[in-house]
């Protein structure tokens, strides 16, 4: 089976340096982009198999907008999107995938920090592996 391509859009370099090698060791090809708008450009160009996205980046709600654009795009709606965020810890607002689905349609919503093995399993599940 060919490697699946994962795009991480996150400005948290420490987190990316932790999860990128874990995903690569699990057999995934991983690309990291720090800015949301550049991530969207890359998605349109390369069509990754899965996107891991932070909510709070340059703008506090930037991830919401990126996820919406991915999921509402004709050519990108089927790309699984995993949100990996500390927004709940930082704002006190708790996101729930089912309750907030109309507002925020993503495949998984995960609070940081995450166990690396759990992340790999979520990625595999989202990719149907």
ABEGO torsion letter per residue (X at the ends): XBBBBBBBBBABAAAAAAAAAAAAAAGBBBBBBABAAAAAAAAAAAGBABBBBBABBABAAAAAAAAAAAAABAAAAABBBBBBBAAAAAAGBBBBAAAAAAABBBABBBBOBBBAAAAAAAAAAAAGX
